[in-house]
Amino acid sequence: MIRFERFVLPNGLKVIVHRDNSTPMAVVNIMYDVGARDEDPNKTGFAHLFEHLMFGGSLHIPSYDGPLQMAGGENNAYTSNDVTNYYIQLPAENLETAFWLESDRMLSLAFGEKSLEVQRKVVSEEFKEHYLNKPYGDVWHKMRDLAYKIHPYRWMTIGKDLSHIENATLEDVKRFFFKHYRPQNAILVVAGNITVEKVKELTEKWFGDIPTGEKYTRDLPQEPEQTEARKMEVRADVPLDAFYKCWHIYPRKDKRYYIADLITEILSGGGSSRLFHSLVKEKKLFSAIECYHSGSLDAGTLVIEGKLVKGVKMEDAEKAVENELERMRTEKVTATELQKVKNKVESLIAFEDMSLTNRANSLAFYELLGDADLMNHELEKYNVVTAEDILRESRNIFRPENSNTLYYHSKN
């Protein structure tokens, strides 16, 4: 049980405090309710660009990393299609340094042509290196385009097109910042060797005067149900043929999400899982294969991807995958196999909760889902899943008309 207290500032900033006196450290985590799904389809990549810009200096603090290092701290950030998250870990006695740094960049970044130009170049190079020039780097640009026609999950966090970041103006960037990076759109979690009183005092001192920002309603276009199978074939300069297939699944808050998650574990949760055991070890069709899902807030995808052994035909590989899916659709998973994957999920949750940084991040994420206390009840949601649930949802998910397939052929 992860215990915490919460309060809200008049400007709308939600604050969660989690005490852990077994450590001399503290974590300050700020999650903004903004991701790539909130971007203009003609100006994508902005949420990710901000992950870089937020470290480029703010109104009163020209260097973000310098003061933090002097305080014995370290920091990082990540952006997804759904959220943007920044976190600092530092000795608890230097907690105020983190409040000073985070509040100043929430108040206002040091917007300038020079800072934008520097980060634009960094992001453009990242786009080229990881998505244009790297083997298989463009797979998810193609797969998202195939699977989504309306919802903004149709582009990746890095952006849909390199030109969107290359052409981003200072005015575009400012508008995006002052819409999304506001107190009423943020959740602050403070965890570690701290007290609620101290956190309240520091939060009011450093964040209390920041303007709320304008409230807006997220109104994203919903993806219609897919009614026919989609397929694409590409040839590229890659070492091995690769097979990708995805199916639409459920939003994060849907109880069927937990069933889909366990299906991925049955198919691909380690060396004894079905896909690995059958298609890698026994039949030697794939050199590697995995099944996972996007974990996204809105309806995401469940994915199977694998690299083929040289000489294996793509159609034979796909047929072998389909045979395993047919088993999922027609035979109930045994009680032993189901319990095994539930045990694995339980150990993963327990292992994740050992880290103070992970706990702070999870509290912010579940609060964004609706209530931080949800993280204390995740395991119950997995434990109530039955073999009948697995069978029913396998039949629902793995329908041909719900599928998107990419044959990625090697030119070699």
C-alpha positions as CSV (number, residue, x, y, z in Angstrom):
1,M,0.0,0.0,0.0
2,I,1.5,3.3,-1.1
3,R,0.3,6.0,1.3
4,F,0.1,9.7,0.3
5,E,-1.7,12.9,1.0
6,R,-2.9,15.5,-1.5
7,F,-3.9,19.1,-1.7
8,V,-4.7,21.6,-4.5
9,L,-3.4,25.2,-4.8
10,P,-5.9,28.0,-5.7
11,N,-4.3,28.1,-9.2
12,G,-5.3,24.5,-9.8
13,L,-1.9,22.8,-9.2
14,K,-2.6,19.3,-7.8
15,V,0.0,18.2,-5.2
16,I,0.6,14.7,-3.8
17,V,3.0,14.0,-0.9
18,H,4.4,10.5,-0.3
19,R,6.6,10.2,2.8
20,D,9.4,7.6,2.9
21,N,11.7,8.2,5.8
22,S,13.9,5.2,5.0
23,T,15.8,7.2,2.5
24,P,17.8,10.5,2.8
25,M,16.6,11.4,-0.7
26,A,13.6,13.2,-2.2
27,V,12.0,13.1,-5.6
28,V,10.1,16.0,-7.2
29,N,8.0,14.8,-10.2
30,I,5.9,17.1,-12.4
31,M,3.6,15.5,-14.9
32,Y,1.9,17.7,-17.4
33,D,-1.3,16.5,-19.0
34,V,0.0,17.0,-22.5
35,G,1.4,14.7,-25.1
36,A,1.8,14.3,-28.8
37,R,-2.0,13.6,-29.1
38,D,-2.6,17.3,-28.2
39,E,-0.7,18.7,-31.2
40,D,-2.0,20.3,-34.4
41,P,-1.8,17.7,-37.1
42,N,0.2,20.2,-39.2
43,K,2.5,21.1,-36.3
44,T,3.6,17.9,-34.7
45,G,6.6,17.0,-32.4
46,F,6.0,20.0,-30.1
47,A,5.5,18.1,-26.9
48,H,8.8,16.3,-27.5
49,L,10.5,19.6,-28.5
50,F,9.4,21.0,-25.1
51,E,11.1,18.1,-23.3
52,H,14.3,19.6,-24.8
53,L,13.4,23.3,-24.4
54,M,12.5,22.9,-20.7
55,F,16.2,22.3,-20.0
56,G,17.4,25.3,-22.0
57,G,17.0,27.9,-19.2
58,S,14.1,29.8,-17.7
59,L,13.2,33.4,-16.9
60,H,15.5,33.8,-13.8
61,I,17.7,30.7,-14.2
62,P,19.9,30.7,-17.3
63,S,21.3,27.2,-16.6
64,Y,19.1,24.4,-15.3
65,D,21.6,21.7,-14.7
66,G,24.3,23.7,-13.0
67,P,22.5,24.6,-9.8
68,L,21.0,21.1,-9.6
69,Q,24.4,19.4,-9.8
70,M,25.6,21.7,-7.0
71,A,22.7,20.5,-4.9
72,G,23.7,16.9,-5.5
73,G,20.7,16.2,-7.7
74,E,20.0,14.5,-11.1
75,N,17.1,14.9,-13.4
76,N,15.4,13.5,-16.5
77,A,12.2,13.6,-18.5
78,Y,10.1,11.7,-21.0
79,T,7.4,12.5,-23.4
80,S,4.7,10.1,-24.7
81,N,1.6,10.5,-26.9
82,D,-0.3,11.2,-23.7
83,V,1.9,12.9,-21.1
84,T,5.1,14.8,-20.5
85,N,7.0,14.1,-17.3
86,Y,9.9,15.8,-15.5
87,Y,11.6,14.5,-12.4
88,I,14.4,15.4,-10.1
89,Q,16.1,13.3,-7.4
90,L,18.2,15.0,-4.8
91,P,19.1,14.9,-1.1
92,A,16.0,15.8,0.9
93,E,17.8,18.6,2.7
94,N,18.2,20.4,-0.7
95,L,14.5,20.0,-1.6
96,E,13.9,23.7,-2.1
97,T,16.4,23.8,-5.0
98,A,14.1,21.5,-7.0
99,F,11.1,23.7,-6.2
100,W,13.0,26.8,-7.4
101,L,14.0,25.2,-10.6
102,E,10.7,23.6,-11.5
103,S,8.6,26.6,-10.6
104,D,10.7,29.0,-12.7
105,R,10.4,26.9,-15.8
106,M,6.6,26.5,-15.3
107,L,6.4,30.3,-14.8
108,S,8.1,30.9,-18.1
109,L,10.9,29.4,-20.2
110,A,13.5,31.8,-21.5
111,F,12.0,31.9,-25.0
112,G,14.4,33.1,-27.6
113,E,15.3,32.4,-31.2
114,K,18.7,31.1,-30.1
115,S,17.3,28.5,-27.6
116,L,14.7,27.4,-30.1
117,E,17.3,27.1,-32.9
118,V,19.6,25.0,-30.7
119,Q,16.9,22.6,-29.6
120,R,15.3,22.5,-33.1
121,K,18.7,21.2,-34.4
122,V,19.0,18.6,-31.6
123,V,15.5,17.3,-32.3
124,S,16.0,17.3,-36.1
125,E,19.2,15.3,-35.7
126,E,17.4,12.9,-33.4
127,F,14.6,12.5,-36.0
128,K,17.2,11.7,-38.8
129,E,19.4,9.4,-36.6
130,H,16.6,7.3,-35.1
131,Y,13.8,7.4,-37.5
132,L,15.2,8.0,-41.0
133,N,18.7,6.5,-41.1
134,K,18.4,3.7,-38.5
135,P,17.4,0.2,-39.8
136,Y,13.7,-0.3,-39.1
137,G,13.5,3.3,-37.8
138,D,10.5,4.2,-39.9
139,V,8.4,1.1,-38.9
140,W,6.2,2.9,-36.5
141,H,5.7,5.9,-38.7
142,K,4.2,3.4,-41.2
143,M,2.4,1.2,-38.7
144,R,0.6,4.2,-37.0
145,D,-0.4,5.5,-40.4
146,L,-1.8,2.2,-41.2
147,A,-3.7,1.6,-37.9
148,Y,-5.0,5.1,-37.3
149,K,-6.9,7.3,-39.8
150,I,-8.4,10.0,-37.5
151,H,-7.0,9.8,-33.9
152,P,-3.8,11.7,-33.3
153,Y,-2.0,8.5,-32.3
154,R,-1.4,8.3,-36.1
155,W,1.9,10.2,-35.5
156,M,4.7,9.4,-33.2
157,T,6.0,11.6,-30.3
158,I,9.0,12.7,-32.4
159,G,6.5,14.1,-34.9
160,K,4.8,13.2,-38.1
161,D,7.2,15.0,-40.4
162,L,10.6,16.5,-39.9
163,S,9.5,19.8,-41.5
164,H,7.1,20.5,-38.6
165,I,9.9,21.1,-36.2
166,E,12.2,22.7,-38.7
167,N,9.5,25.3,-39.4
168,A,8.3,25.8,-35.8
169,T,8.2,29.5,-35.0
170,L,8.8,31.2,-31.7
171,E,5.1,32.2,-31.7
172,D,4.0,28.6,-32.3
173,V,6.2,27.4,-29.4
174,K,5.0,30.2,-27.0
175,R,1.3,29.4,-27.8
176,F,1.8,25.7,-27.1
177,F,3.6,26.4,-23.8
178,F,1.1,28.8,-22.3
179,K,-1.8,26.6,-23.3
180,H,-0.4,23.3,-21.8
181,Y,2.4,23.9,-19.2
182,R,0.2,25.6,-16.6
183,P,-0.6,24.8,-13.0
184,Q,-4.1,23.6,-13.7
185,N,-2.7,21.1,-16.3
186,A,0.0,19.7,-13.9
187,I,0.4,17.3,-11.1
188,L,3.3,17.8,-8.7
189,V,4.4,14.7,-6.6
190,V,6.9,15.1,-3.8
191,A,8.2,11.8,-2.4
192,G,10.9,10.8,0.1
193,N,12.2,12.1,3.4
194,I,9.9,15.1,3.6
195,T,6.9,16.3,5.6
196,V,3.5,17.4,4.3
197,E,3.9,20.8,6.1
198,K,7.2,21.5,4.5
199,V,5.9,20.6,1.0
200,K,2.9,22.8,1.5
201,E,5.1,25.7,2.6
202,L,7.4,25.3,-0.4
203,T,4.6,24.7,-2.9
204,E,2.8,27.9,-1.9
205,K,6.0,29.9,-1.9
206,W,7.3,28.8,-5.3
207,F,4.2,27.8,-7.3
208,G,1.4,29.8,-5.6
209,D,1.8,32.9,-7.8
210,I,2.0,31.2,-11.2
211,P,-1.1,32.1,-13.3
212,T,-3.6,29.2,-13.6
213,G,-3.8,29.3,-17.4
214,E,-6.9,29.0,-19.5
215,K,-9.0,25.9,-19.0
216,Y,-9.7,24.0,-22.2
217,T,-11.6,20.9,-23.0
218,R,-9.7,18.1,-24.8
219,D,-11.8,17.1,-27.8
220,L,-9.9,14.5,-29.8
221,P,-11.4,12.8,-32.8
222,Q,-12.2,9.2,-31.9
223,E,-10.9,6.4,-34.2
224,P,-13.8,4.6,-35.8
225,E,-13.9,0.8,-35.5
226,Q,-11.7,-0.8,-38.1
227,T,-13.8,-3.0,-40.5
228,E,-11.2,-4.4,-42.9
229,A,-7.7,-5.8,-42.7
230,R,-5.0,-3.5,-43.8
231,K,-1.6,-4.5,-45.1
232,M,1.6,-2.8,-46.3
233,E,4.9,-4.2,-47.8
234,V,8.1,-2.3,-47.9
235,R,11.7,-3.1,-49.0
236,A,14.6,-1.5,-47.2
237,D,18.3,-1.8,-46.5
238,V,17.9,-3.9,-43.3
239,P,19.7,-7.1,-42.2
240,L,16.7,-9.3,-41.8
241,D,13.1,-9.6,-42.9
242,A,10.7,-8.4,-40.2
243,F,7.1,-9.0,-39.5
244,Y,4.8,-6.5,-37.7
245,K,1.1,-6.9,-36.9
246,C,-1.1,-4.9,-34.6
247,W,-4.8,-4.9,-33.5
248,H,-6.8,-2.2,-31.8
249,I,-7.5,-2.7,-28.1
250,Y,-9.0,-0.7,-25.2
251,P,-8.4,2.6,-23.4
252,R,-6.3,2.6,-20.3
253,K,-9.3,3.0,-17.9
254,D,-11.3,0.2,-19.5
255,K,-11.3,-3.0,-17.4
256,R,-10.6,-5.0,-20.6
257,Y,-7.2,-3.3,-20.7
258,Y,-6.0,-5.7,-18.0
259,I,-7.2,-8.7,-20.0
260,A,-5.3,-7.5,-23.0
261,D,-2.2,-7.0,-20.9
262,L,-2.3,-10.6,-19.7
263,I,-2.8,-11.8,-23.2
264,T,0.5,-10.2,-24.2
265,E,2.2,-11.9,-21.2
266,I,0.8,-15.3,-22.2
267,L,2.1,-14.8,-25.8
268,S,5.4,-13.2,-25.0
269,G,6.2,-13.0,-21.3
270,G,9.7,-14.6,-21.3
271,G,11.4,-17.8,-22.5
272,S,8.5,-20.2,-21.8
273,S,5.9,-18.0,-23.4
274,R,3.9,-19.3,-26.4
275,L,5.4,-17.3,-29.3
276,F,9.0,-17.7,-28.2
277,H,8.7,-21.4,-27.3
278,S,6.9,-22.3,-30.5
279,L,8.3,-20.0,-33.2
280,V,11.8,-19.3,-32.0
281,K,12.8,-22.5,-30.1
282,E,10.8,-25.2,-31.8
283,K,10.1,-24.2,-35.3
284,K,13.1,-21.8,-35.7
285,L,11.1,-19.4,-37.9
286,F,12.0,-16.2,-36.0
287,S,15.3,-15.2,-34.4
288,A,13.3,-13.0,-32.0
289,I,9.6,-12.3,-31.5
290,E,7.6,-10.3,-28.9
291,C,4.1,-9.2,-28.1
292,Y,3.3,-6.0,-26.2
293,H,0.7,-3.2,-26.2
294,S,1.0,0.5,-26.4
295,G,-0.3,1.2,-22.8
296,S,-1.9,4.4,-24.1
297,L,-4.7,6.4,-22.4
298,D,-7.0,6.3,-25.4
299,A,-7.6,3.1,-27.3
300,G,-4.2,1.7,-28.2
301,T,-2.8,-1.3,-30.1
302,L,-1.6,-4.8,-29.3
303,V,1.5,-5.7,-31.3
304,I,3.3,-8.8,-32.4
305,E,6.7,-8.1,-34.1
306,G,9.6,-10.4,-35.0
307,K,12.7,-10.8,-37.1
308,L,12.6,-13.8,-39.4
309,V,15.4,-16.4,-39.7
310,K,17.1,-15.9,-43.0
311,G,15.4,-18.0,-45.7
312,V,12.0,-18.2,-44.0
313,K,9.1,-16.9,-46.2
314,M,7.1,-14.1,-44.7
315,E,3.8,-16.0,-45.5
316,D,5.0,-19.0,-43.5
317,A,6.1,-16.9,-40.6
318,E,2.7,-15.1,-40.5
319,K,0.8,-18.5,-40.8
320,A,2.7,-19.8,-37.8
321,V,1.8,-16.7,-35.8
322,E,-1.8,-17.1,-36.9
323,N,-1.8,-20.7,-35.7
324,E,-0.8,-19.5,-32.2
325,L,-3.6,-16.9,-32.3
326,E,-6.1,-19.5,-33.3
327,R,-5.2,-21.4,-30.2
328,M,-5.9,-18.3,-28.1
329,R,-9.3,-17.9,-29.9
330,T,-10.4,-21.5,-29.5
331,E,-8.8,-23.0,-26.3
332,K,-9.1,-21.8,-22.8
333,V,-5.8,-20.9,-21.1
334,T,-5.0,-23.4,-18.3
335,A,-5.3,-22.3,-14.7
336,T,-1.6,-22.9,-14.2
337,E,-0.5,-20.7,-17.2
338,L,-2.9,-17.9,-16.2
339,Q,-1.7,-17.9,-12.6
340,K,1.9,-17.9,-13.8
341,V,1.4,-14.7,-15.8
342,K,-0.5,-13.1,-12.9
343,N,2.4,-13.9,-10.6
344,K,4.8,-12.3,-13.0
345,V,2.7,-9.1,-13.1
346,E,2.6,-9.1,-9.3
347,S,6.4,-9.3,-9.1
348,L,6.8,-6.6,-11.8
349,I,4.5,-4.2,-9.8
350,A,6.3,-5.0,-6.5
351,F,9.7,-4.5,-8.2
352,E,8.6,-1.2,-9.7
353,D,7.3,0.1,-6.4
354,M,10.8,-0.4,-4.8
355,S,12.1,2.7,-6.5
356,L,11.2,6.1,-5.0
357,T,11.4,7.7,-8.5
358,N,9.0,5.1,-9.9
359,R,6.6,5.5,-7.0
360,A,6.5,9.3,-7.6
361,N,5.9,8.8,-11.3
362,S,3.1,6.2,-10.7
363,L,1.3,8.5,-8.2
364,A,1.3,11.3,-10.8
365,F,0.2,9.0,-13.6
366,Y,-2.7,7.4,-11.6
367,E,-3.8,10.9,-10.4
368,L,-3.9,11.9,-14.0
369,L,-6.1,8.8,-14.7
370,G,-8.5,10.0,-12.0
371,D,-7.1,9.0,-8.6
372,A,-3.6,8.3,-7.3
373,D,-5.0,5.6,-5.1
374,L,-5.7,3.5,-8.2
375,M,-2.1,2.4,-8.1
376,N,-2.9,0.5,-4.9
377,H,-5.6,-1.6,-6.6
378,E,-3.9,-2.5,-9.9
379,L,-3.2,-6.1,-8.8
380,E,-6.8,-6.7,-7.9
381,K,-7.8,-5.8,-11.5
382,Y,-5.4,-8.5,-12.8
383,N,-6.4,-11.1,-10.3
384,V,-10.1,-11.1,-11.2
385,V,-9.3,-11.9,-14.9
386,T,-10.6,-15.4,-15.8
387,A,-9.7,-17.9,-18.5
388,E,-13.1,-17.1,-20.0
389,D,-12.2,-13.4,-20.2
390,I,-8.9,-14.3,-22.0
391,L,-10.8,-16.5,-24.5
392,R,-13.5,-13.9,-25.1
393,E,-11.1,-11.0,-25.7
394,S,-8.7,-13.0,-27.8
395,R,-11.7,-13.7,-30.1
396,N,-12.6,-10.0,-30.1
397,I,-9.1,-8.6,-30.6
398,F,-7.6,-11.1,-33.0
399,R,-10.2,-10.6,-35.7
400,P,-8.8,-10.3,-39.3
401,E,-10.8,-7.0,-39.9
402,N,-9.1,-5.5,-36.8
403,S,-5.6,-6.2,-38.0
404,N,-2.8,-4.1,-39.6
405,T,0.1,-6.0,-41.1
406,L,3.5,-4.8,-42.3
407,Y,5.9,-7.0,-44.2
408,Y,9.3,-5.3,-43.9
409,H,11.5,-7.0,-46.5
410,S,15.3,-6.9,-46.5
411,K,16.8,-5.9,-49.8
412,N,19.9,-8.0,-49.0
